[in-house]
């Protein structure tokens, strides 16, 4: 249980960093808003899938 929680917290930390990186790329590139929302939703879904797979 403890290992799973620790792994989940690490995934959430990694997700937070990725989201910030994506925001930075979008702001620098002045891209449309929709790709960032798609990226966030897809990444969060992927993280929860990995967390709940075991």
PQR file of N, CA, C, O and H, with PARSE charges and radii, in Angstrom:
ATOM      1  N   UNK A   1       0.846  -1.203   0.000 -0.4000 1.5000
ATOM      2  CA  UNK A   1       0.000   0.000   0.000 -0.0000 2.0000
ATOM      3  C   UNK A   1       0.879   1.250   0.000  0.5500 1.7000
ATOM      4  O   UNK A   1       0.656   2.191  -0.762 -0.5500 1.4000
ATOM      5  N   UNK A   2       1.883   1.232   0.875 -0.4000 1.5000
ATOM      6  CA  UNK A   2       2.773   2.385   0.973 -0.0000 2.0000
ATOM      7  C   UNK A   2       3.545   2.591  -0.327  0.5500 1.7000
ATOM      8  O   UNK A   2       3.718   3.721  -0.782 -0.5500 1.4000
ATOM      9  H   UNK A   2       2.064   0.468   1.494  0.4000 1.0000
ATOM     10  N   UNK A   3       4.010   1.481  -0.926 -0.4000 1.5000
ATOM     11  CA  UNK A   3       4.758   1.593  -2.178 -0.0000 2.0000
ATOM     12  C   UNK A   3       3.877   2.165  -3.284  0.5500 1.7000
ATOM     13  O   UNK A   3       4.324   2.992  -4.079 -0.5500 1.4000
ATOM     14  H   UNK A   3       3.869   0.563  -0.556  0.4000 1.0000
ATOM     15  N   UNK A   4       2.626   1.718  -3.329 -0.4000 1.5000
ATOM     16  CA  UNK A   4       1.713   2.202  -4.367 -0.0000 2.0000
ATOM     17  C   UNK A   4       1.462   3.702  -4.196  0.5500 1.7000
ATOM     18  O   UNK A   4       1.440   4.450  -5.173 -0.5500 1.4000
ATOM     19  H   UNK A   4       2.263   1.046  -2.683  0.4000 1.0000
ATOM     20  N   UNK A   5       1.274   4.132  -2.946 -0.4000 1.5000
ATOM     21  CA  UNK A   5       1.047   5.555  -2.688 -0.0000 2.0000
ATOM     22  C   UNK A   5       2.271   6.365  -3.078  0.5500 1.7000
ATOM     23  O   UNK A   5       2.153   7.438  -3.670 -0.5500 1.4000
ATOM     24  H   UNK A   5       1.292   3.524  -2.152  0.4000 1.0000
ATOM     25  N   UNK A   6       3.451   5.847  -2.741 -0.4000 1.5000
ATOM     26  CA  UNK A   6       4.688   6.541  -3.074 -0.0000 2.0000
ATOM     27  C   UNK A   6       4.847   6.643  -4.588  0.5500 1.7000
ATOM     28  O   UNK A   6       5.233   7.688  -5.110 -0.5500 1.4000
ATOM     29  H   UNK A   6       3.547   4.976  -2.259  0.4000 1.0000
ATOM     30  N   UNK A   7       4.549   5.557  -5.281 -0.4000 1.5000
ATOM     31  CA  UNK A   7       4.644   5.561  -6.744 -0.0000 2.0000
ATOM     32  C   UNK A   7       3.659   6.560  -7.337  0.5500 1.7000
ATOM     33  O   UNK A   7       3.993   7.281  -8.276 -0.5500 1.4000
ATOM     34  H   UNK A   7       4.236   4.707  -4.856  0.4000 1.0000
ATOM     35  N   UNK A   8       2.452   6.604  -6.793 -0.4000 1.5000
ATOM     36  CA  UNK A   8       1.436   7.534  -7.286 -0.0000 2.0000
ATOM     37  C   UNK A   8       1.890   8.976  -7.091  0.5500 1.7000
ATOM     38  O   UNK A   8       1.707   9.811  -7.976 -0.5500 1.4000
ATOM     39  H   UNK A   8       2.180   6.018  -6.030  0.4000 1.0000
ATOM     40  N   UNK A   9       2.485   9.272  -5.928 -0.4000 1.5000
ATOM     41  CA  UNK A   9       2.954  10.633  -5.672 -0.0000 2.0000
ATOM     42  C   UNK A   9       4.069  11.009  -6.642  0.5500 1.7000
ATOM     43  O   UNK A   9       4.161  12.157  -7.076 -0.5500 1.4000
ATOM     44  H   UNK A   9       2.633   8.594  -5.208  0.4000 1.0000
ATOM     45  N   UNK A  10       4.920  10.033  -6.982 -0.4000 1.5000
ATOM     46  CA  UNK A  10       5.983  10.300  -7.953 -0.0000 2.0000
ATOM     47  C   UNK A  10       5.390  10.570  -9.327  0.5500 1.7000
ATOM     48  O   UNK A  10       5.849  11.463 -10.039 -0.5500 1.4000
ATOM     49  H   UNK A  10       4.845   9.100  -6.630  0.4000 1.0000
ATOM     50  N   UNK A  11       4.362   9.795  -9.705 -0.4000 1.5000
ATOM     51  CA  UNK A  11       3.690  10.010 -10.994 -0.0000 2.0000
ATOM     52  C   UNK A  11       3.042  11.380 -11.034  0.5500 1.7000
ATOM     53  O   UNK A  11       3.113  12.073 -12.049 -0.5500 1.4000
ATOM     54  H   UNK A  11       3.990   9.069  -9.127  0.4000 1.0000
ATOM     55  N   UNK A  12       2.404  11.781  -9.926 -0.4000 1.5000
ATOM     56  CA  UNK A  12       1.758  13.092  -9.886 -0.0000 2.0000
ATOM     57  C   UNK A  12       2.794  14.205 -10.000  0.5500 1.7000
ATOM     58  O   UNK A  12       2.554  15.212 -10.665 -0.5500 1.4000
ATOM     59  H   UNK A  12       2.347  11.218  -9.101  0.4000 1.0000
ATOM     60  N   UNK A  13       3.943  14.027  -9.354 -0.4000 1.5000
ATOM     61  CA  UNK A  13       5.011  15.023  -9.453 -0.0000 2.0000
ATOM     62  C   UNK A  13       5.508  15.133 -10.888  0.5500 1.7000
ATOM     63  O   UNK A  13       5.709  16.234 -11.400 -0.5500 1.4000
ATOM     64  H   UNK A  13       4.138  13.209  -8.813  0.4000 1.0000
ATOM     65  N   UNK A  14       5.706  13.990 -11.532 -0.4000 1.5000
ATOM     66  CA  UNK A  14       6.159  13.981 -12.926 -0.0000 2.0000
ATOM     67  C   UNK A  14       5.112  14.634 -13.821  0.5500 1.7000
ATOM     68  O   UNK A  14       5.450  15.389 -14.734 -0.5500 1.4000
ATOM     69  H   UNK A  14       5.542  13.096 -11.116  0.4000 1.0000
ATOM     70  N   UNK A  15       3.844  14.341 -13.557 -0.4000 1.5000
ATOM     71  CA  UNK A  15       2.758  14.929 -14.347 -0.0000 2.0000
ATOM     72  C   UNK A  15       2.757  16.444 -14.214  0.5500 1.7000
ATOM     73  O   UNK A  15       2.577  17.161 -15.198 -0.5500 1.4000
ATOM     74  H   UNK A  15       3.569  13.728 -12.816  0.4000 1.0000
ATOM     75  N   UNK A  16       2.962  16.930 -12.983 -0.4000 1.5000
ATOM     76  CA  UNK A  16       2.993  18.373 -12.734 -0.0000 2.0000
ATOM     77  C   UNK A  16       4.101  19.029 -13.550  0.5500 1.7000
ATOM     78  O   UNK A  16       3.891  20.081 -14.153 -0.5500 1.4000
ATOM     79  H   UNK A  16       3.109  16.347 -12.183  0.4000 1.0000
ATOM     80  N   UNK A  17       5.281  18.409 -13.571 -0.4000 1.5000
ATOM     81  CA  UNK A  17       6.402  18.947 -14.344 -0.0000 2.0000
ATOM     82  C   UNK A  17       6.088  18.949 -15.833  0.5500 1.7000
ATOM     83  O   UNK A  17       6.392  19.913 -16.537 -0.5500 1.4000
ATOM     84  H   UNK A  17       5.452  17.554 -13.081  0.4000 1.0000
ATOM     85  N   UNK A  18       5.481  17.870 -16.309 -0.4000 1.5000
ATOM     86  CA  UNK A  18       5.139  17.778 -17.735 -0.0000 2.0000
ATOM     87  C   UNK A  18       4.119  18.853 -18.110  0.5500 1.7000
ATOM     88  O   UNK A  18       4.236  19.489 -19.158 -0.5500 1.4000
ATOM     89  H   UNK A  18       5.234  17.087 -15.738  0.4000 1.0000
ATOM     90  N   UNK A  19       3.127  19.050 -17.258 -0.4000 1.5000
ATOM     91  CA  UNK A  19       2.104  20.068 -17.538 -0.0000 2.0000
ATOM     92  C   UNK A  19       2.737  21.451 -17.636  0.5500 1.7000
ATOM     93  O   UNK A  19       2.412  22.223 -18.537 -0.5500 1.4000
ATOM     94  H   UNK A  19       3.032  18.533 -16.407  0.4000 1.0000
ATOM     95  N   UNK A  20       3.650  21.766 -16.701 -0.4000 1.5000
ATOM     96  CA  UNK A  20       4.334  23.061 -16.744 -0.0000 2.0000
ATOM     97  C   UNK A  20       5.150  23.189 -18.025  0.5500 1.7000
ATOM     98  O   UNK A  20       5.153  24.240 -18.665 -0.5500 1.4000
ATOM     99  H   UNK A  20       3.914  21.138 -15.969  0.4000 1.0000
ATOM    100  N   UNK A  21       5.843  22.110 -18.395 -0.4000 1.5000
ATOM    101  CA  UNK A  21       6.647  22.135 -19.620 -0.0000 2.0000
ATOM    102  C   UNK A  21       5.762  22.380 -20.840  0.5500 1.7000
ATOM    103  O   UNK A  21       6.109  23.173 -21.716 -0.5500 1.4000
ATOM    104  H   UNK A  21       5.840  21.256 -17.875  0.4000 1.0000
ATOM    105  N   UNK A  22       4.616  21.695 -20.892 -0.4000 1.5000
ATOM    106  CA  UNK A  22       3.692  21.868 -22.021 -0.0000 2.0000
ATOM    107  C   UNK A  22       3.154  23.294 -22.052  0.5500 1.7000
ATOM    108  O   UNK A  22       3.062  23.901 -23.119 -0.5500 1.4000
ATOM    109  H   UNK A  22       4.334  21.052 -20.181  0.4000 1.0000
ATOM    110  N   UNK A  23       2.797  23.828 -20.887 -0.4000 1.5000
ATOM    111  CA  UNK A  23       2.333  25.219 -20.830 -0.0000 2.0000
ATOM    112  C   UNK A  23       3.397  26.154 -21.380  0.5500 1.7000
ATOM    113  O   UNK A  23       3.091  27.058 -22.157 -0.5500 1.4000
ATOM    114  H   UNK A  23       2.872  23.335 -20.021  0.4000 1.0000
ATOM    115  N   UNK A  24       4.660  25.938 -20.977 -0.4000 1.5000
ATOM    116  CA  UNK A  24       5.753  26.781 -21.458 -0.0000 2.0000
ATOM    117  C   UNK A  24       5.900  26.714 -22.969  0.5500 1.7000
ATOM    118  O   UNK A  24       6.070  27.740 -23.628 -0.5500 1.4000
ATOM    119  H   UNK A  24       4.909  25.203 -20.346  0.4000 1.0000
ATOM    120  N   UNK A  25       5.835  25.508 -23.516 -0.4000 1.5000
ATOM    121  CA  UNK A  25       5.972  25.326 -24.966 -0.0000 2.0000
ATOM    122  C   UNK A  25       4.833  26.030 -25.696  0.5500 1.7000
ATOM    123  O   UNK A  25       5.054  26.699 -26.706 -0.5500 1.4000
ATOM    124  H   UNK A  25       5.697  24.675 -22.980  0.4000 1.0000
ATOM    125  N   UNK A  26       3.617  25.876 -25.180 -0.4000 1.5000
ATOM    126  CA  UNK A  26       2.458  26.497 -25.829 -0.0000 2.0000
ATOM    127  C   UNK A  26       2.556  28.020 -25.776  0.5500 1.7000
ATOM    128  O   UNK A  26       2.278  28.700 -26.764 -0.5500 1.4000
ATOM    129  H   UNK A  26       3.438  25.332 -24.360  0.4000 1.0000
ATOM    130  N   UNK A  27       2.954  28.549 -24.619 -0.4000 1.5000
ATOM    131  CA  UNK A  27       3.057  30.006 -24.492 -0.0000 2.0000
ATOM    132  C   UNK A  27       4.139  30.559 -25.411  0.5500 1.7000
ATOM    133  O   UNK A  27       3.953  31.604 -26.034 -0.5500 1.4000
ATOM    134  H   UNK A  27       3.179  27.996 -23.817  0.4000 1.0000
ATOM    135  N   UNK A  28       5.275  29.855 -25.496 -0.4000 1.5000
ATOM    136  CA  UNK A  28       6.370  30.310 -26.355 -0.0000 2.0000
ATOM    137  C   UNK A  28       5.955  30.256 -27.821  0.5500 1.7000
ATOM    138  O   UNK A  28       6.264  31.161 -28.596 -0.5500 1.4000
ATOM    139  H   UNK A  28       5.426  29.006 -24.990  0.4000 1.0000
ATOM    140  N   UNK A  29       5.249  29.184 -28.194 -0.4000 1.5000
ATOM    141  CA  UNK A  29       4.886  28.992 -29.594 -0.0000 2.0000
ATOM    142  C   UNK A  29       3.601  29.697 -30.005  0.5500 1.7000
ATOM    143  O   UNK A  29       3.251  29.712 -31.185 -0.5500 1.4000
ATOM    144  H   UNK A  29       4.998  28.450 -27.564  0.4000 1.0000
ATOM    145  N   UNK A  30       2.880  30.296 -29.016 -0.4000 1.5000
ATOM    146  CA  UNK A  30       1.603  30.952 -29.313 -0.0000 2.0000
ATOM    147  C   UNK A  30       0.670  30.013 -30.076  0.5500 1.7000
ATOM    148  O   UNK A  30      -0.018  30.424 -31.011 -0.5500 1.4000
ATOM    149  H   UNK A  30       3.164  30.284 -28.057  0.4000 1.0000
ATOM    150  N   UNK A  31       0.660  28.751 -29.663 -0.4000 1.5000
ATOM    151  CA  UNK A  31      -0.171  27.754 -30.338 -0.0000 2.0000
ATOM    152  C   UNK A  31      -1.626  27.909 -29.888  0.5500 1.7000
ATOM    153  O   UNK A  31      -1.903  28.571 -28.889 -0.5500 1.4000
ATOM    154  H   UNK A  31       1.218  28.417 -28.904  0.4000 1.0000
ATOM    155  N   UNK A  32      -2.555  27.294 -30.632 -0.4000 1.5000
ATOM    156  CA  UNK A  32      -3.961  27.294 -30.198 -0.0000 2.0000
ATOM    157  C   UNK A  32      -4.107  26.634 -28.831  0.5500 1.7000
ATOM    158  O   UNK A  32      -3.247  25.861 -28.410 -0.5500 1.4000
ATOM    159  H   UNK A  32      -2.330  26.756 -31.444  0.4000 1.0000
ATOM    160  N   UNK A  33      -5.186  26.941 -28.153 -0.4000 1.5000
ATOM    161  CA  UNK A  33      -5.370  26.453 -26.789 -0.0000 2.0000
ATOM    162  C   UNK A  33      -5.733  24.971 -26.725  0.5500 1.7000
ATOM    163  O   UNK A  33      -5.394  24.310 -25.744 -0.5500 1.4000
ATOM    164  H   UNK A  33      -5.885  27.570 -28.494  0.4000 1.0000
ATOM    165  N   UNK A  34      -6.406  24.432 -27.729 -0.4000 1.5000
ATOM    166  CA  UNK A  34      -6.933  23.071 -27.586 -0.0000 2.0000
ATOM    167  C   UNK A  34      -5.882  21.983 -27.428  0.5500 1.7000
ATOM    168  O   UNK A  34      -6.153  21.016 -26.716 -0.5500 1.4000
ATOM    169  H   UNK A  34      -6.682  24.969 -28.526  0.4000 1.0000
ATOM    170  N   UNK A  35      -4.673  22.068 -28.052 -0.4000 1.5000
ATOM    171  CA  UNK A  35      -3.722  20.956 -27.870 -0.0000 2.0000
ATOM    172  C   UNK A  35      -3.305  20.763 -26.418  0.5500 1.7000
ATOM    173  O   UNK A  35      -3.075  19.632 -25.990 -0.5500 1.4000
ATOM    174  H   UNK A  35      -4.453  22.853 -28.631  0.4000 1.0000
ATOM    175  N   UNK A  36      -3.203  21.842 -25.657 -0.4000 1.5000
ATOM    176  CA  UNK A  36      -2.765  21.696 -24.269 -0.0000 2.0000
ATOM    177  C   UNK A  36      -3.828  20.977 -23.448  0.5500 1.7000
ATOM    178  O   UNK A  36      -3.494  20.169 -22.582 -0.5500 1.4000
ATOM    179  H   UNK A  36      -3.390  22.761 -26.005  0.4000 1.0000
ATOM    180  N   UNK A  37      -5.103  21.259 -23.709 -0.4000 1.5000
ATOM    181  CA  UNK A  37      -6.159  20.566 -22.976 -0.0000 2.0000
ATOM    182  C   UNK A  37      -6.177  19.085 -23.330  0.5500 1.7000
ATOM    183  O   UNK A  37      -6.351  18.236 -22.456 -0.5500 1.4000
ATOM    184  H   UNK A  37      -5.374  21.915 -24.413  0.4000 1.0000
ATOM    185  N   UNK A  38      -5.999  18.779 -24.603 -0.4000 1.5000
ATOM    186  CA  UNK A  38      -5.954  17.379 -25.036 -0.0000 2.0000
ATOM    187  C   UNK A  38      -4.780  16.665 -24.379  0.5500 1.7000
ATOM    188  O   UNK A  38      -4.914  15.530 -23.920 -0.5500 1.4000
ATOM    189  H   UNK A  38      -5.858  19.469 -25.312  0.4000 1.0000
ATOM    190  N   UNK A  39      -3.624  17.336 -24.336 -0.4000 1.5000
ATOM    191  CA  UNK A  39      -2.428  16.747 -23.735 -0.0000 2.0000
ATOM    192  C   UNK A  39      -2.633  16.485 -22.248  0.5500 1.7000
ATOM    193  O   UNK A  39      -2.288  15.414 -21.750 -0.5500 1.4000
ATOM    194  H   UNK A  39      -3.515  18.257 -24.710  0.4000 1.0000
ATOM    195  N   UNK A  40      -3.192  17.456 -21.544 -0.4000 1.5000
ATOM    196  CA  UNK A  40      -3.407  17.297 -20.102 -0.0000 2.0000
ATOM    197  C   UNK A  40      -4.368  16.144 -19.823  0.5500 1.7000
ATOM    198  O   UNK A  40      -4.095  15.291 -18.979 -0.5500 1.4000
ATOM    199  H   UNK A  40      -3.472  18.326 -21.948  0.4000 1.0000
ATOM    200  N   UNK A  41      -5.487  16.125 -20.530 -0.4000 1.5000
ATOM    201  CA  UNK A  41      -6.483  15.073 -20.297 -0.0000 2.0000
ATOM    202  C   UNK A  41      -5.901  13.700 -20.609  0.5500 1.7000
ATOM    203  O   UNK A  41      -6.102  12.747 -19.856 -0.5500 1.4000
ATOM    204  H   UNK A  41      -5.709  16.818 -21.215  0.4000 1.0000
ATOM    205  N   UNK A  42      -5.178  13.602 -21.724 -0.4000 1.5000
ATOM    206  CA  UNK A  42      -4.592  12.321 -22.118 -0.0000 2.0000
ATOM    207  C   UNK A  42      -3.550  11.866 -21.100  0.5500 1.7000
ATOM    208  O   UNK A  42      -3.517  10.692 -20.732 -0.5500 1.4000
ATOM    209  H   UNK A  42      -5.015  14.376 -22.336  0.4000 1.0000
ATOM    210  N   UNK A  43      -2.698  12.784 -20.641 -0.4000 1.5000
ATOM    211  CA  UNK A  43      -1.629  12.419 -19.708 -0.0000 2.0000
ATOM    212  C   UNK A  43      -2.201  12.013 -18.357  0.5500 1.7000
ATOM    213  O   UNK A  43      -1.771  11.020 -17.769 -0.5500 1.4000
ATOM    214  H   UNK A  43      -2.724  13.738 -20.939  0.4000 1.0000
ATOM    215  N   UNK A  44      -3.176  12.782 -17.863 -0.4000 1.5000
ATOM    216  CA  UNK A  44      -3.790  12.442 -16.575 -0.0000 2.0000
ATOM    217  C   UNK A  44      -4.477  11.080 -16.656  0.5500 1.7000
ATOM    218  O   UNK A  44      -4.374  10.270 -15.734 -0.5500 1.4000
ATOM    219  H   UNK A  44      -3.526  13.589 -18.341  0.4000 1.0000
ATOM    220  N   UNK A  45      -5.178  10.834 -17.761 -0.4000 1.5000
ATOM    221  CA  UNK A  45      -5.825   9.541 -17.936 -0.0000 2.0000
ATOM    222  C   UNK A  45      -4.812   8.408 -17.962  0.5500 1.7000
ATOM    223  O   UNK A  45      -5.044   7.343 -17.391 -0.5500 1.4000
ATOM    224  H   UNK A  45      -5.262  11.492 -18.509  0.4000 1.0000
ATOM    225  N   UNK A  46      -3.687   8.644 -18.628 -0.4000 1.5000
ATOM    226  CA  UNK A  46      -2.630   7.639 -18.717 -0.0000 2.0000
ATOM    227  C   UNK A  46      -2.032   7.355 -17.347  0.5500 1.7000
ATOM    228  O   UNK A  46      -1.778   6.201 -17.003 -0.5500 1.4000
ATOM    229  H   UNK A  46      -3.499   9.509 -19.092  0.4000 1.0000
ATOM    230  N   UNK A  47      -1.809   8.407 -16.565 -0.4000 1.5000
ATOM    231  CA  UNK A  47      -1.242   8.240 -15.224 -0.0000 2.0000
ATOM    232  C   UNK A  47      -2.192   7.441 -14.333  0.5500 1.7000
ATOM    233  O   UNK A  47      -1.761   6.531 -13.624 -0.5500 1.4000
ATOM    234  H   UNK A  47      -2.015   9.345 -16.845  0.4000 1.0000
ATOM    235  N   UNK A  48      -3.477   7.778 -14.367 -0.4000 1.5000
ATOM    236  CA  UNK A  48      -4.433   7.040 -13.545 -0.0000 2.0000
ATOM    237  C   UNK A  48      -4.555   5.594 -14.008  0.5500 1.7000
ATOM    238  O   UNK A  48      -4.763   4.695 -13.193 -0.5500 1.4000
ATOM    239  H   UNK A  48      -3.826   8.517 -14.943  0.4000 1.0000
ATOM    240  N   UNK A  49      -4.426   5.367 -15.310 -0.4000 1.5000
ATOM    241  CA  UNK A  49      -4.456   4.005 -15.832 -0.0000 2.0000
ATOM    242  C   UNK A  49      -3.287   3.198 -15.268  0.5500 1.7000
ATOM    243  O   UNK A  49      -3.468   2.059 -14.835 -0.5500 1.4000
ATOM    244  H   UNK A  49      -4.257   6.098 -15.972  0.4000 1.0000
ATOM    245  N   UNK A  50      -2.096   3.784 -15.273 -0.4000 1.5000
ATOM    246  CA  UNK A  50      -0.926   3.085 -14.739 -0.0000 2.0000
ATOM    247  C   UNK A  50      -1.069   2.865 -13.233  0.5500 1.7000
ATOM    248  O   UNK A  50      -0.697   1.810 -12.719 -0.5500 1.4000
ATOM    249  H   UNK A  50      -1.949   4.708 -15.624  0.4000 1.0000
ATOM    250  N   UNK A  51      -1.606   3.856 -12.532 -0.4000 1.5000
ATOM    251  CA  UNK A  51      -1.732   3.760 -11.079 -0.0000 2.0000
ATOM    252  C   UNK A  51      -2.731   2.677 -10.678  0.5500 1.7000
ATOM    253  O   UNK A  51      -2.554   2.013  -9.656 -0.5500 1.4000
ATOM    254  H   UNK A  51      -1.909   4.713 -12.950  0.4000 1.0000
ATOM    255  N   UNK A  52      -3.769   2.500 -11.475 -0.4000 1.5000
ATOM    256  CA  UNK A  52      -4.834   1.551 -11.120 -0.0000 2.0000
ATOM    257  C   UNK A  52      -4.680   0.193 -11.791  0.5500 1.7000
ATOM    258  O   UNK A  52      -5.508  -0.696 -11.595 -0.5500 1.4000
ATOM    259  H   UNK A  52      -3.913   3.039 -12.304  0.4000 1.0000
ATOM    260  N   UNK A  53      -3.624   0.031 -12.582 -0.4000 1.5000
ATOM    261  CA  UNK A  53      -3.462  -1.198 -13.354 -0.0000 2.0000
ATOM    262  C   UNK A  53      -3.124  -2.384 -12.474  0.5500 1.7000
ATOM    263  O   UNK A  53      -3.574  -3.498 -12.740 -0.5500 1.4000
ATOM    264  H   UNK A  53      -2.951   0.753 -12.741  0.4000 1.0000
ATOM    265  N   UNK A  54      -2.332  -2.163 -11.420 -0.4000 1.5000
ATOM    266  CA  UNK A  54      -1.877  -3.284 -10.591 -0.0000 2.0000
ATOM    267  C   UNK A  54      -3.000  -3.813  -9.697  0.5500 1.7000
ATOM    268  O   UNK A  54      -2.790  -4.757  -8.935 -0.5500 1.4000
ATOM    269  H   UNK A  54      -1.967  -1.257 -11.203  0.4000 1.0000
TER
END
